[in-house]
Amino acid sequence: MFRQRPGKDDDRYGDRPRWSDSIHGQPYGQSYDDGATWQRQDLKEKKGTWQVALKGPDRAEFVSIRVTAEQRNGGGVTQTVTRAFGLR
């Protein structure tokens, strides 16, 4: 388990995992045309996991996903997976 080092602004969180204190936004995007266009959706937290409902067009064959984690200090990361999985 990762632990946040106590500091001048965050010592009250010393027992909480580092990721829960540093990330404040989790924008999620999905594409059904290999990333040509993106639909933004908000992730919902439920019992420690992040979930999103997919509502693609009837003719969609694949889903591409893009997730961004934004930190309070201005840093962050974006991960894009083209054709992450297929649809039936």
N, C-alpha and C positions, 0 to 999 in steps of 0.2 A: 504494500500500500504506500502510495506517495503521500508525504505530509508537507504542508506549508510551514516554512520556518517562520516563527514569530518575528514580527517587525513592528515599527512604530505605528503603522496603520492596520495591520492584520493580525496582531497577536491573539485576538479573540477567536480566530479560526485555526489555531494551532493543531487541532485534532481532525480537521476536515481535509479531504483530498485536495491537492493543488488545483486540479482542473475545475472543481466546483467553485473556486474562488476567483479564478482568473478569466473565465469565459463568460461573456455577458450576452452574446448573440449567436444564434445558430441558423442563419438563413439557409434555406434549402431550395434548390431549383430542379426541375425535371423537364426533360425534352423527349419528344416522341419522334423527332426527325433528325436524329444523330447530332444534335447540338446546334442546328440552324436557328432555332428559336427556343426560348426557355420560359417556363411558367414558374413563378415564385410561389412558394407555399410555406407556411409556418410549421415548424416541428412542434409537436406536443409531447411533453414529458409525462410518462405514466409509469409509476412504480420503478423509477430508476432507469428507464429506457426511453429513447426518443422515437416517436412514431409519426407517420404521415400517411394520408390516404391517397392512393393513386387513382386518378380519374382520366384515363387516356381516351383518345378517339377510338372508335370501333375498328378502324383500319390499322391501328398502330401495331407494329411487330416487335419493337424493342423499346426499352426505357433507358435513357442516359440520365445520370444524376450528377448534381453539383452541390457540395456542402461546404459552407464557410464557417469557421470558428473564429469569432472576433474576441480579442482580449481587451480588458479595461485600459491597458496601457497603450493601446493603439496598434499592437501587433495582431497577427492572426495568420490563418492558412486557409487556402481553398483547394479542394480536391474534386476533380472531375473524372467521371468514369463513363466513357462512351459505350453504348450498348451493354450496360451493366447486367441486364437480364432480358430475356425474351418474354413475350406475352402470347397467350393462346387465343 
